[in-house]
Every structure is written in C-alpha cells, then in structure tokens.
Amino acid sequence: MNWRFTRKNTPVAFERDEPICMIFPVPRGLIEKVEPEFRSLASDPDVEKAYQSWAESRLHFNKELRVQGSQAQKEKWQKNYFSGRGLTEAPADHRTKVKAKPFK
C-alpha cells in the first residue's frame, strides 16, 4: 500500500472499520515465473467468438442505459464477469468474496 501525505505534521485519521488497504498475498517469485506473450484473438476462434459476443452485449447494454426505465437502468451495471457468468464457462471454484481469517 502506498500512501502519499502532502502536508508535514498533519494528523491523519481513519474511521473505525474504514478500509485503509487491501492485502493480496502472492508467493514470492510467482510474477517472475510468468512468461507473457502477445497472441492474436484470431489464433483462438473460441476466445475470439466469446470476445465478440461480449463486446456486442456490452455495447447493447451501454446503449440501453440511456433508455429511460430500461432493464439496464434498473441493473445499473453488468454483473456477468463479477458473478462468474459469461459467454464462456466459469471455473467451478469461482468466488466473489474471500473470507480471510481475522488478525490475531
């Protein structure tokens, strides 16, 4: 977590239960083991088709957001990705929340 304090000798306060950072443990050396590469979507037709379907769905949803009383306005945002729903199969272990153990 990086905080930038812009005034010297100025007290900083956080409200009780206010989140001040997010801890995301990653095993040391994991990022260095990743071998990134660029590939064309066309190299995987199933992924390309899923992306095109998603892009069309997103454009339609954003257009519908401008229609007064539309379902899109009621939903406010597409939750497919967040919920693990989509045009491809979600992993069996998909989660939207992590229940970390409390600090001792």
Backbone as CSV, one residue per row, in Angstrom:
resi,resn,N_x,N_y,N_z,CA_x,CA_y,CA_z,C_x,C_y,C_z
1,MET,0.859,-1.174,0.000,0.000,0.000,0.000,0.895,1.223,0.000
2,ASN,0.612,2.158,-0.829,1.376,3.397,-0.895,0.459,4.566,-0.557
3,TRP,0.829,5.281,0.445,0.092,6.490,0.829,0.942,7.693,0.494
4,ARG,0.326,8.739,0.025,1.037,9.990,-0.224,0.447,11.052,0.709
5,PHE,1.244,11.465,1.657,0.833,12.525,2.565,1.435,13.822,2.052
6,THR,0.607,14.820,1.909,1.045,16.042,1.237,1.362,17.194,2.180
7,ARG,1.094,17.023,3.465,1.390,18.095,4.425,2.168,17.515,5.600
8,LYS,3.223,18.182,5.972,4.008,17.760,7.123,3.233,18.034,8.410
9,ASN,3.469,17.178,9.395,2.948,17.373,10.747,1.435,17.575,10.784
10,THR,0.721,16.907,9.902,-0.741,16.980,9.883,-1.290,15.621,10.293
11,PRO,-2.110,15.595,11.332,-2.665,14.309,11.771,-3.511,13.663,10.667
12,VAL,-3.434,12.364,10.598,-4.236,11.587,9.659,-5.080,10.636,10.485
13,ALA,-6.363,10.584,10.192,-7.260,9.718,10.954,-8.075,8.850,10.006
14,PHE,-8.335,7.649,10.435,-9.210,6.745,9.707,-10.363,6.391,10.636
15,GLU,-11.547,6.327,10.086,-12.716,5.960,10.883,-12.644,4.475,11.234
16,ARG,-13.273,4.112,12.321,-13.324,2.715,12.726,-13.949,1.894,11.601
17,ASP,-13.346,0.753,11.312,-13.775,-0.185,10.270,-13.641,0.356,8.850
18,GLU,-13.019,1.513,8.682,-12.776,2.045,7.345,-11.602,1.293,6.732
19,PRO,-11.784,0.725,5.539,-10.656,0.020,4.930,-9.560,1.007,4.540
20,ILE,-8.323,0.650,4.855,-7.212,1.539,4.512,-6.259,0.896,3.512
21,CYS,-6.407,-0.403,3.274,-5.588,-1.058,2.279,-6.167,-2.434,1.992
22,MET,-5.639,-3.059,0.963,-6.029,-4.415,0.634,-4.753,-5.244,0.578
23,ILE,-4.734,-6.308,1.321,-3.578,-7.195,1.327,-3.882,-8.354,0.388
24,PHE,-3.017,-8.541,-0.572,-3.203,-9.590,-1.571,-1.922,-10.403,-1.629
25,PRO,-1.830,-11.441,-0.820,-0.586,-12.209,-0.778,-0.328,-12.954,-2.089
26,VAL,0.884,-12.830,-2.576,1.329,-13.535,-3.775,2.647,-14.208,-3.424
27,PRO,2.742,-15.504,-3.719,4.013,-16.171,-3.391,5.201,-15.472,-4.045
28,ARG,6.265,-15.313,-3.287,7.479,-14.671,-3.796,7.976,-15.410,-5.030
29,GLY,8.311,-14.654,-6.043,8.846,-15.227,-7.262,7.795,-15.636,-8.286
30,LEU,6.521,-15.613,-7.920,5.475,-16.044,-8.844,5.413,-15.150,-10.078
31,ILE,5.444,-13.864,-9.894,5.332,-12.946,-11.028,6.512,-13.117,-11.978
32,GLU,7.693,-13.349,-11.427,8.864,-13.533,-12.270,8.799,-14.817,-13.088
33,LYS,7.983,-15.776,-12.677,7.856,-17.040,-13.400,6.896,-16.945,-14.585
34,VAL,6.089,-15.907,-14.626,5.117,-15.764,-15.704,5.844,-15.451,-17.008
35,GLU,5.432,-16.104,-18.066,6.011,-15.897,-19.397,4.953,-15.197,-20.261
36,PRO,4.888,-13.873,-20.235,3.845,-13.182,-21.003,4.092,-13.277,-22.506
37,GLU,3.016,-13.248,-23.253,3.138,-13.275,-24.709,1.933,-12.578,-25.326
38,PHE,2.129,-12.051,-26.520,1.056,-11.465,-27.303,0.576,-12.514,-28.290
39,ARG,-0.743,-12.640,-28.406,-1.318,-13.528,-29.408,-2.531,-12.836,-30.016
40,SER,-2.766,-13.088,-31.245,-3.937,-12.561,-31.926,-5.177,-13.303,-31.439
41,LEU,-6.286,-12.589,-31.297,-7.532,-13.263,-30.940,-7.874,-14.323,-31.976
42,ALA,-7.543,-14.045,-33.217,-7.856,-14.984,-34.296,-7.141,-16.322,-34.117
43,SER,-6.102,-16.366,-33.291,-5.387,-17.625,-33.073,-6.199,-18.605,-32.234
44,ASP,-7.255,-18.111,-31.583,-8.141,-18.978,-30.795,-9.579,-18.593,-31.129
45,PRO,-10.172,-19.244,-32.128,-11.504,-18.862,-32.589,-12.579,-18.866,-31.503
46,ASP,-12.492,-19.785,-30.546,-13.490,-19.813,-29.473,-13.393,-18.568,-28.594
47,VAL,-12.177,-18.171,-28.264,-11.974,-16.970,-27.459,-12.386,-15.733,-28.255
48,GLU,-12.050,-15.711,-29.534,-12.434,-14.569,-30.372,-13.953,-14.438,-30.446
49,LYS,-14.645,-15.553,-30.628,-16.115,-15.535,-30.697,-16.705,-15.062,-29.363
50,ALA,-16.155,-15.553,-28.255,-16.642,-15.136,-26.937,-16.420,-13.642,-26.728
51,TYR,-15.253,-13.154,-27.142,-14.970,-11.718,-27.006,-15.935,-10.888,-27.850
52,GLN,-16.147,-11.289,-29.101,-17.055,-10.540,-29.966,-18.467,-10.514,-29.385
53,SER,-18.919,-11.638,-28.859,-20.246,-11.692,-28.232,-20.312,-10.783,-27.017
54,TRP,-19.257,-10.823,-26.202,-19.211,-9.949,-25.027,-19.232,-8.485,-25.444
55,ALA,-18.430,-8.121,-26.445,-18.346,-6.733,-26.898,-19.707,-6.245,-27.401
56,GLU,-20.408,-7.081,-28.167,-21.740,-6.714,-28.652,-22.713,-6.552,-27.487
57,SER,-22.646,-7.473,-26.533,-23.513,-7.406,-25.355,-23.249,-6.123,-24.568
58,ARG,-21.989,-5.787,-24.417,-21.609,-4.577,-23.672,-22.095,-3.317,-24.382
59,LEU,-21.921,-3.254,-25.704,-22.411,-2.101,-26.464,-23.921,-1.961,-26.333
60,HIS,-24.625,-3.095,-26.437,-26.086,-3.070,-26.302,-26.490,-2.588,-24.906
61,PHE,-25.838,-3.117,-23.876,-26.158,-2.723,-22.503,-25.930,-1.226,-22.308
62,ASN,-24.792,-0.724,-22.774,-24.493,0.705,-22.619,-25.490,1.575,-23.370
63,LYS,-25.955,1.114,-24.524,-26.973,1.851,-25.272,-28.283,1.872,-24.482
64,GLU,-28.628,0.725,-23.903,-29.868,0.616,-23.128,-29.822,1.443,-21.839
65,LEU,-28.634,1.699,-21.323,-28.528,2.543,-20.122,-29.120,3.928,-20.357
66,ARG,-29.117,4.382,-21.600,-29.642,5.710,-21.927,-31.154,5.716,-22.127
67,VAL,-31.788,4.536,-22.110,-33.234,4.432,-22.328,-33.936,4.490,-20.975
68,GLN,-34.748,5.512,-20.802,-35.461,5.717,-19.534,-36.315,4.495,-19.191
69,GLY,-36.145,3.969,-17.980,-36.939,2.850,-17.487,-36.516,1.486,-18.008
70,SER,-35.407,1.414,-18.708,-34.948,0.139,-19.278,-34.448,-0.801,-18.180
71,GLN,-34.369,-2.062,-18.537,-33.825,-3.059,-17.608,-32.375,-2.726,-17.261
72,ALA,-31.636,-2.231,-18.237,-30.233,-1.862,-17.988,-30.150,-0.766,-16.936
73,GLN,-31.043,0.206,-16.977,-31.038,1.262,-15.956,-31.352,0.691,-14.586
74,LYS,-32.223,-0.291,-14.526,-32.549,-0.923,-13.238,-31.349,-1.701,-12.699
75,GLU,-30.629,-2.395,-13.610,-29.478,-3.197,-13.189,-28.261,-2.343,-12.870
76,LYS,-28.099,-1.205,-13.523,-27.018,-0.231,-13.335,-25.663,-0.678,-13.885
77,TRP,-25.323,-1.921,-13.782,-24.063,-2.403,-14.351,-24.189,-3.890,-14.640
78,GLN,-23.437,-4.342,-15.634,-23.453,-5.762,-15.967,-22.625,-6.504,-14.941
79,LYS,-23.220,-7.499,-14.355,-22.549,-8.225,-13.283,-22.055,-9.596,-13.743
80,ASN,-22.087,-9.839,-15.043,-21.721,-11.169,-15.531,-20.316,-11.572,-15.126
81,TYR,-19.348,-10.710,-15.361,-17.957,-11.033,-15.035,-17.809,-11.232,-13.530
82,PHE,-18.366,-10.300,-12.760,-18.269,-10.368,-11.307,-18.896,-11.651,-10.776
83,SER,-20.008,-12.054,-11.373,-20.739,-13.228,-10.894,-20.215,-14.539,-11.472
84,GLY,-19.248,-14.452,-12.372,-18.721,-15.663,-12.976,-19.585,-16.178,-14.104
85,ARG,-20.565,-15.372,-14.499,-21.397,-15.746,-15.649,-20.817,-15.083,-16.881
86,GLY,-20.977,-15.704,-17.977,-20.470,-15.085,-19.183,-20.720,-15.954,-20.376
87,LEU,-19.974,-15.678,-21.398,-20.148,-16.391,-22.645,-19.271,-17.630,-22.693
88,THR,-18.394,-17.757,-21.732,-17.607,-18.979,-21.590,-17.940,-19.555,-20.221
89,GLU,-17.574,-20.781,-20.008,-17.903,-21.445,-18.749,-17.040,-20.899,-17.609
90,ALA,-17.681,-20.580,-16.507,-16.961,-20.079,-15.333,-16.252,-21.238,-14.639
91,PRO,-15.127,-20.958,-14.002,-14.454,-22.022,-13.253,-15.341,-22.526,-12.117
92,ALA,-15.245,-23.798,-11.812,-16.069,-24.386,-10.757,-15.825,-23.729,-9.406
93,ASP,-14.627,-23.209,-9.182,-14.300,-22.608,-7.885,-14.430,-21.084,-7.894
94,HIS,-15.211,-20.526,-8.836,-15.375,-19.065,-8.904,-15.956,-18.541,-7.596
95,ARG,-15.397,-17.433,-7.117,-15.888,-16.795,-5.891,-15.964,-15.298,-6.105
96,THR,-16.906,-14.659,-5.442,-16.992,-13.204,-5.488,-16.490,-12.584,-4.194
97,LYS,-16.305,-13.414,-3.172,-15.789,-12.914,-1.900,-14.774,-13.891,-1.352
98,VAL,-13.801,-13.343,-0.660,-12.800,-14.154,0.016,-12.997,-13.947,1.505
99,LYS,-13.039,-15.027,2.252,-13.233,-14.927,3.696,-11.916,-15.216,4.393
100,ALA,-11.114,-14.179,4.524,-9.816,-14.328,5.172,-10.007,-14.489,6.674
101,LYS,-9.067,-15.163,7.285,-9.093,-15.310,8.733,-8.815,-13.959,9.382
102,PRO,-9.427,-13.680,10.524,-9.165,-12.405,11.197,-7.754,-12.367,11.785
103,PHE,-7.240,-11.165,11.959,-5.945,-10.999,12.604,-6.041,-11.431,14.060
104,LYS,-4.964,-12.001,14.559,-4.924,-12.422,15.975,-4.452,-11.292,16.824
